[in-house]
Structures are given as structure tokens and as C-alpha cells.
Amino acid sequence: GRRHAVFDHHERALLDPSAERSGYLDRAVSAGKRKEIRRQRRRLEEVAPVTFTTATSDIAAALKDFLVLEASGWKGIAGTAAANDPAIRAFMERAVSDLAACGQARIDRMALNGQPIAVCVTLMSGNTAWCWKIAYNEGVSRHSPGVQLVLELTERLLADQAIARADSCATSGHPMIDHVW
């Protein structure tokens, strides 16, 4: 019964598989795009082993990886990375750690030879997940590490029956996530 306000209304990508979880990515991502992603993954694996990990409880190290990656790219150069502002960094560290302690946050990482090259911070409430922040190593951008991580995260979210949907938190018409979700 409380008042509310609508502002900056827009549509954005949402993972909402309903009962059709099996084969979701095969239906959502074109065959050509899947082939290209597999090629990029093979090229990465020729350089070094590729691994994916998920942190759900003690996430300080995973969050640090996110902050370092974000600050190493264009956001760091522009001065808009969370690590560039002590107040925002402290807020993120406290909020994400507190949410993880309650089972409401996860940080997924893609690593090349043990070094993170893409990190996604996902927040959860009830049966909904929000892919809140993502960062990747721009030095390996030709291998699409952010897309690679999102595809892996999508599979993991689809495998979790407790998650009904995931909001991309992206801008409308986002060039990456709109081709996946």
C-alpha cells in the first residue's frame, strides 16, 4: 500500500527459462555464435588451463579479484571503477560480504592459468538472481571472457532449481547479454 515512483523505465535482458531449462542456451544463442565462442575457448585453452569457480561464503578474495579487474580496464582509466572511490569500495565489500553470509550473493570467476580474467558478482533474493557487476581482463578481450563467463554462469543458474529467473541489470539493448538472455 505504499506509494511508489517509476523512473527510467526500460526493458532489459532477463533469464526466465520457466520449465524449459534443458537446452536453453542452444535455443537462446545462435549456432554461429556458439561456434565462435567454442573457438575462442579452444584458443584460450591453448594458452593455459581455463577454470571456473564460484564463491558463495567467504568471498573477500573473489570480490578483490573483481575490484582489481574492473580497475584495470576502461572504468579504472575513466576513474569510475569501484576501487577508485574508498566509500563505494567499502560499501561493496560490506554489502556483498553480508549478503554472502546470508546465502544471497555469489561471485563467479573465470581464470586462465589460475589468474582471474572475468568476474561476475550476482546478488539473490527469493527465487531471483541479479547479475549486478561484471568485469573482465581487456587484454584477452578477443577471447570474449565476459561472454564465456556469462554462458557458464547461465548453465549454473539453470541447474539451480531454486532460481526462477535472473535479471541482467544491463542497459536496454546491451550488445552482449541481449544475445544470451
Secondary structure, DSSP 8 states (H G I E B T S, - for coil): -------S-----EE--TT--TTHHHHHS-HHHHHHHHHHHHHHHHHS-EEEEEE-SS-HHHHHHHHHHHHHSHHHHHT-SGGGSHHHHHHHHHHHHHHHHTT-EEEEEEEETTEEEEEEEEEEETTEEEEEEEEE-GGGGGG-HHHHHHHHHHHHHHH-TT--EEE----TT-TTGGGT-
